[in-house]
């Protein structure tokens, strides 16, 4: 490790070279702890409250460690910010020739093969004039880009459907068989990552890498001496998502239709392709018909043990597997006749493998001893089969003598204990430390839990919550964020607030999740400066509205996860079977961390002020309540309406 006095660097060098930098003792202490963990090759769980400055705290020892470092962030937005802003600034301040690389999943890069298929084919069908315009923008981007990263093509939204036409997936990537393999943007990004000192990735890519190593012994990421996870509270959920998989019958139907087209174009006389494909399509239709009763089940979802007509369903699934296998074997004989045949063959083989793993997990789980939860979801035009690990403890091998692991976030503990987070990832040997936020919550922020509202289960609750909220909205100088636990609640509160605003003559804009993309809503919220933004899950964390952009956060209900979630349901049952208390061990900790994330939207800088309202009286009235509110920052707390309303006057 390069010799550097971390304390002096933050106090003298950084304070002198970074405009607006505020020296914080907690940041120095966090950085020193990370430096020590890297030197000791140990595991550190570091909870750092909002405003600690954890990004620079881990980047300084990462840059001076003289080893290979992977930094994994929660989102691609944070990943881009770290690579394009934080890392270059710190390199300049340190004066070190550290090589930093950015690496994302393949779907974030233009694919030469799929790009040329769309652009060069005069018969390409686009869905709208907007898509045609966006394709032209992508063509201009393709001519000038060196990285192929679609985030650099600002004129085309990252959520636009056109991107799926010009990027690749795990299923349709041709790998070494691709005629453009020498030019591949993904391959170039991976090569740069192997040469870099610090590689910036995101959690999704990190766990996709683990899944690929497990399935096919393929590496996406280089081996590193140190792995640093920012926003580490997301790891259990993201690991669960990416270490499982989902396949829809519409995926299979689509590739079969493409096989019909490609085989009739290139190998007409090779086989009765129409017959082979029609047999698969018929089997798909029969399977969906048999699964029909799932549509009337709660959430239109059924876990494996509760599938209606299970024997009949599994028998038909076997029929489908047999038909797909016959088509795959016949297609494999001619796949090397043309690159398009190879591409559809690869996709069909991948889907076949996924369906086999879903249907016969015992053949795949015998060696790794991991248990998977399986379920089916019935959609309007598709049937979705999913599987996910019951536990992710055995997938990430944190304890290695030659590696250091740093896991940091503002929300890792529950009631000042880390046991829930440690249990999820099996990190019992880790050192755990907390650095409180340097912000003065007691003087700058107030938390109000109304004493006059009915129970959240009462039919009158939503309307009375809005009646209570309106006077606060009238008094607050900045924006308002209303966090809900369901999308249905977003709609209800949107309608109620519009009615209340009309009655009270309030002209503030009301922005509801679902009315536009999350990014568009956030941009509009920033522009309006005093709008009301109503959102569900995706708005509980990650959004950053400093100053008067956000001065009031309201939460309708405690964020207990819905018990009908298949993975949560299975984990609750497993906890009961071993004699545990799932409400205390699983549901309350999950709610506490989500609540802390939601409350954390309010105060983002040391000059911020505002009010947090939690309408759910269970925060203070239940035996478990202290586990929830003790996890929150030290707000000035009141249940008195007039005291709360007088906050801005004071």
N, C-alpha and C positions, 0 to 999 in steps of 0.2 A: 504493500500500500504506500502511495506517495505521501511523504511527510508534509502535513498541513495542519496548522493550528486552527481548528474549526472555529473556536471562539473568536480569535482575532479576525478571521476571514469575515464572519458575519458582522462583527462590531466595527471593523475598519474598512476592509476592502469593499464589501457589498454595500454597506451604508453610504460609502463615498461614490460608488459607480452606478447605483441603481436609483433613478429618480422616484421619489415617493415611498422608498423602502422604510419600513418601520421595524426597528430592532425589537425582538421578542425573546425573552429568556427561554420560554418553552420551546421555541424553534431550535435554539442552540442545543438544549438538552436532548431533544428528539434526534437531532443530527448526530450528536455524540453517541447516543445509544445505538443508532443504526451503524455508525462507523465501527463500534465495538462488536456488534453482531456479525458484520462482514468479516472482521478480523478473526473472530472466533469460529466462523462457519456454523453459526447457531441459528435458531428460529426466534424471531421477535414479532410479537403481536403488539402494535403500537396504536392506541387510540389517541387521536389528536383533534381536539375540538376546533370548530370553525374559527379561522383566523390565525391558527398556529403557523401556517406557512409550510405545510408538510411537503409540498413539491420540491422546494429548494432544500428542505431538510434532508430528503433522501437523495436528491441529485448530486449534492456536494460529495458525500462519501462514495456514491456510485462512480463519479468521474475520477476520483482520486484513488480508487481501489486497485487500479492497474490490472484488473481481471475482466472477464467477459460478464456483462450485466444485461439481464432482460428486465425491462420495466413494463408492467402490464397495467393498463388503465381500464376503467369501467366502460367507457364509450369511445367511439371513433372521434367524437368532437374533442374530448379531453386528450386523446392520443395526438390529434393534429396540433392542439394548442401546446402540448408539451414539446413536440418535435420542432414546430415552427417558431415558437416564441420563447419558452422557458429554457430549453437546452442551448440554443444559440447565445442567449443573453449570458447564461452561466459560463459557457465556454470562453466568452470574451472576458468576463470578470476574472476567471481563473487563469486565463492565458495558457490553456492546455490544448494540445492538438488531438482532442478526443474525437474519434469517429463515431457519429451517431446515425443510425439507420431507422427508417420507418417501415414497418411490415404489417400489412393487413391481410384479411382473407381474400381469396381469389375473386369473389364477387365484387370487390372494390376496384378491380383493374380491368381495363379494356382487354378483350381477348381478340387477337388477330384473326383467328379462324372464324369465330362467330361474327365479328365485325365485317369481314369480307363476304360472308354468306349473305348478310343483310344488304350491304351496300352494292355489291357486284351483281346481285340477282335482280334482273329487271322485272321479275314477277313478284317481288317482295310486297306483301300486303301490310300496310300500316293502319292502325285503328282510327286515326284522326289527323286533321291538319296540324294539330299541335305536335303530334308525334313526328310528322314529316319535318316540321320546323326544327324540332329537337335533334333529329337525326342529322340534319345539316350542321347544327352546332357541334355535334359529336364528330362529324367528319373534319371540320376545321380544327377541333381539339386534337384529333388523331394525328394530323399533319405536324403539329408543333410540340406535342407532349414527349417528354423523355421518360416519364414514370408510368403513364397510363392510369394514374390514380384519378378516379372519377370525381373526387372531392375538388380537384383542380379545375374542373369544368363547371364553373359557377353558373353559367347560363342555363344549365339543365339540372333541375332538382334531383337530388340523390334518390328520392322516392319515385321518380318517374318510371313507368312500366317499360319505357324504351330501353333502359339499361339492361333489363333481363335478356334483351335480344342480342346485345353486343358484349356481354360478359359471360364467363363460364361458371359452372358449378362442379361439385365433386362428381356428379353423375355424368355430365356431358363433356368433361375435359378429356382430351385425347392424350395428354401427357407426352411421352417420347414419340408417339406415332403422329403427332401434330406436324404438319408441313411448315409451321411457323415457329417451331420450338426454339430456334436460335434467337428469335426476336421477342419471345414471350416476356411480357412485363412482370408477370408473377415470378418467373424464374430469375429475372434480373434482380427483383426486390429481395428474393431469398439469397441470392449470391452476395448482394451487398450486406445483408444481415450477417452472413457468415464472416465477413471481413471486418465488421464494425466492432467497436469496443462496447457500445451501448445500443441495444435494440429496443425500440419502442413498439409494443404490440398492444392488443386489447384482450380482455379475458376470454372473449368468444374464440379468438384464434388460438389462445393458449390451450384451451380445452379441446378444440378441434384437433390440435396437434397430438394431444394425449390419445384421443379416440383413434386417430389414424395409426399411431404407433401400435396401439393394441390390435387393430384390425388387420393392418397390412405391413407393419414394420416400415412405415414411411415417415420421415421427419419433415415437418414444416419449419421448425425452429432449431437454431443451433444450440449446442450444449453450453451452459453458462455456469460461471462460478457463483453468481448471485442472482436471485430472482426477487424482484420487488413488486408487490401488488398494491396499487393505489385503489381506493374505493373497494377495499377487500371484503366489505360486508356483502357484496354481490356474489362472491365466489360460490357459495353453496348452491344458489339457484342457477347460476350460469353453468356450473359444472353438471348439475342435474340435467339441464336442457341439452347440453352439447355431448354428454356421454350417453344419451339415449338417441332415439331417432324417430322420425314420423314419415309415413308413406301414405299417400292418398290414391284412391282408385283412379282419380282423374289423371294423375301422373302416368299411371300404367296405360290408361286408355289413349292418352296423347301420344306416347311413344309408339304404341301399336299402330296408330293411324299414320305416323311418320314412316314406320317400317313398310306399310303398304305402299306408300308413295315411292320410297327409295328402291324397294325391290322391283317394283313394276318399271322403274326407270332404268336400273342397271343390270338386273338378273332375271328378266321375265321368264325365261325357260328353266330356271334353276329349281323351282318348286311351285306347288300350288299355294302361293303366298296369301292370297285372299282367304282361302279356306283356313289356313293356320291362324291368321289374324282374327277372323270372324269367330273362331272357337274361343279365343281369349276374351274377345269383347262380350260374347254371350255369357261366359263364366263370370265376368265382372258384373254384368247386369243382374244375374241370378243372385250373386253374393249381396248386392245392395238391396234387392227385394227381400231376401231372408233377414237382413239387418233392419228392415223397416220399423219394427216395434221400438227400436232405440230412440226414434224420433220423439216418442211420447214420454220418455224417461227424463228425470230432472237434468237440466243442462244438455239434453240430447246426447247423453254420454253414458257409457256402460263400462265398468271395469271387467276384466276377463271373467271372473267368477260369476258375474251377474249378467252375462250376455244372454238375451232371450234366445230360446231354441239353440242352445250352445252346440249340441251335437250336430245338428243340421248345418249350422254356420261353419263349424270346423271342417265338416265333410266337404262343403262347397269350396272352402278355402283350399283344401287339398286338391280339388278339381282344378281350381285356378292355377295353383302352383304347377300342376302337371302340364297344363296347356301352355303356360309361360315357358316351362322348361323345354318342351318340345319345340316351340318357336325359337328359343334361344340357341338350342343345339343346331337347328337347321341354319339359322342365321350365322352362327359362328363359322360354318363351312365356307361361306361366301363373303364374310366381313372384310377380308383383305382385298376384295375386288375394287372397292372405292372407299375414300375417306368418310363419305357420308354414311355408308353402311357400317363402318367401324364405330362411328359416333353413336348411332342408334343401338347397335349391339352392346356397347359399353353401358348405356343407360338401362337397357332391358336387364342386363346381367346384374347391375347394381340393385334395381328394384326387386328382382327375384331373390337376391341375397337378403335384402331387408325383410321381405315377407317370410322367408325361411326362418330368420332369427326371431321374428315376432311369433310365428306359429310353433316353432320347436326350440324354445330358449334353452332347454336342458342340454342340447347338443353343443351350445356355444358357451354356457355358463359353467360347464363341468370343471374347466381348468382355472378360471379366475374366482370362482366361489361367490360371485356377486349376484344378488337377487334383483330382478327387474319387476317393475310394475307395468302391467299391460292394460290398455283401454282402447275403446272405439268411440269416435265422435261422428254423429250423423249430421252432415251439412246439407245445404239446399241442393247442390249439384255434385256432392262427393261424399265418400266415406273415408274417414281418416283413422289409420291404425298407428298407435304410438306406444313407445316403451321408454322407460327411464329407470335408472338405478334407484333402489330403495335407499341406499346410502352411497355417498361419494368418498367415504373415508379411505377406501382401498385403492382408489384410482391415482391419487397424487402422493408420491412417496417423498414427503417433506424431509424425512430424517436421512440425510446422507452426510458422511464425514467431510466430503469435499465441496459442499455447497452451503451458502447462507440463504435464508428465506426471510424476507421482511414483508409483513402484512399490516397495512395501515389504512385507517379510515376515521371519520369523525363518529361513527356509530358501530362499535363492535361489542360493547359491554351492555349488560342489562342489570340495573340496580348496582352498578360498579363491579359486577362479576362478569368474567369472560367464559364461563363454563359452557354456555349455549353455543357460542361460536367455536370453541375448542372441540366440543362434542361433534359438531357437524363435519369437521374436517379431520378429526382424530389428532389434534395438536396438543396433546396433554403435556408434552415435554417443552413447550414453548415458554419463553419469558413473556410476561404480559405487563404492560405499563400504560398509564393514562396521563396525558397532558391536557389539562382543562383549557377551554377557550379563553383567550386573554380579554374577551369582550366583557363589559360590565352589564350583564343582563339585568341585574336587580334594579339598576337605575335607568337603563335604557329601554326595557321591555316589560310588559305586563301580560300575565296569563289569566284569563277570565274563564271560569267554569260556571255557567248560569245555574242558579238554584231554583228557578221557577219553571223550567221547561219540563214537559212530560217525558216519559221514557222513550228511548229511540224506537221502541217497538209500537208505540202509540200512533194511531192513524193521524193524530193532530200534530205530530212532532215536526214534520217538514215545514208546515205553514207557520207554526209558532217560532221555529228557528229563524225563518226569514224575517218575521216581525221583529224579533230581537236584534237581528243583524243590521237592518236598515238604518237605525240611528247611528251605529258605528260607521257605516259606509258614508253617511252624510258628514260625519265629523273628521274622518281620516283624510289627511292631505294628499296621499298618494294612491298607488294601486292596491287592489284587493285580490287575494288568492283564496278561493274556496275549494278545499280539498275534500273529495268524496270517496267513498269506498267502492262504489259501483258506477257503471256508465248510466244505469237507469236513474240513479240519484242526480247525476249531472243534468239530465233532461228535466227532471222534476224541479230542481232548484233554478235552472235557467228560466223555466216558465213562470215560477212563482216570483222570481226577482223582477222579471219584465213587468208583471202585473203590479208589483209593489212600486217599481220605479215610475210607472205611468201615474199611479195614484199620488205619489209624493212629488212628482215633477222633477225626478232625478234624471239627468241627461248622460250619465256615464255609459260607456259602451259595455255590453255584456258579451263575453267571448266564451263559447262552450266547446269543450273537447268533442271532436267529431265533425264540427262545422267546417274545419279546415285542417291542414296538416299541423302537427305540433309546432314545427318550426315557424310556420306562418302565424300561428296564434301567438307565439312568444314575440315575434317581431312586431305584430300589431299591438300587443300589450305594452311593449317598450315605447312605441310611438305615441300611444294614447296618453300615457303617463298617469292616468287615474281610472283605468278600466277595471272591470271585474272579470277575472279569469277563473272559470270553473272547470276543474279537471279531476281525473281519477288517477289510476296507478302511475302512469308515466310522469305525472307532474309532482309526485310526492318527493322526488329527489332529482338532483342534477340541474334544476333551474336556478339561475343566479340573478337576482334583481336587487342590486345595492341601492342605498339611499332612498329617496322618495318614490322610486319605481314600485316599491312594495312596502306598505306600512301597516297592513292588516292581513293576517292569515287566519282563516276560519276552517275548522275541521268538524264535519258533521257527526261522524261516529268513530269510535276506536277502530283502528284498522286490523281487526281480526280477519285472518284469511278464511275464505269460504270453505267449510268442511267438506264440500262435495268435490273438491279438487282431488283427482285420483291419487296423486303422489302423496299429498298431505294425509288423505284418508288412510293410505297404506302405512304411512309412518306413525300415525296415531294408533292404528291397530297393533303394529309391531311394538310400540311403547307399552300398550296395555298388556300384551302377551308376556313381556318380561317383567311385569309388575310395577311399571312406572306410572306416573301421572301425566298424561299427554298435555293437559291444559296448562299445567305449571311448567313442564319441561319443553314444550314445543310452541303452543299457541300464544301464551303470554309473552315469551321472549321475542317471537316474530312480530307481535303487535307492538312491543316496546321499541324495537329497532325501527319499524316503519313510522311510529309516532315521532320518534326522535328525528328521523329524516324530514318528516313534514314540518315539524316545528323549526327545524334548521333553515327553512326557506326565509325566515323573517329577518334575522340579523346577519348580514353578510360582511359588514365593515364595522370598525370601532365607532363610527359616527352614526350608524343606523339607529332608528328608534321605531317602536311599533307595538301592536297589540296582537296577542295570540288568543283566539277563542276556541275552546273545545266544548261543543254542545252536549257531548255525551257525559251524563253525570256519573257513569261507572268509573270515570277517571278518579273520583274521590270517594265513592260510596261503597265500594266492594272490599272484601278482605284482601284481594290481590292488587288493589289500587296503588299502594306504595311502590310495588315493583315497576309500575308504569311511570308515575310522575317523578320518582327519584332518579329515573334515567334521563330526565330532561334537564336542560340548563337551569341555573338559579334565577328564574323569572321572579319578579314581584307577583305574588299570587293573590287573587281575590275572587269571591263569589258575589260581591256586592255590585249590582248593575251601575249605580251612580258613581262608585269609585272607578269602575272600568271606563265609563263614558267620559270621566273628567281627565283621563290620561293626557289627551292632547292639550287641554286647557292648562294643565300643570307644566 
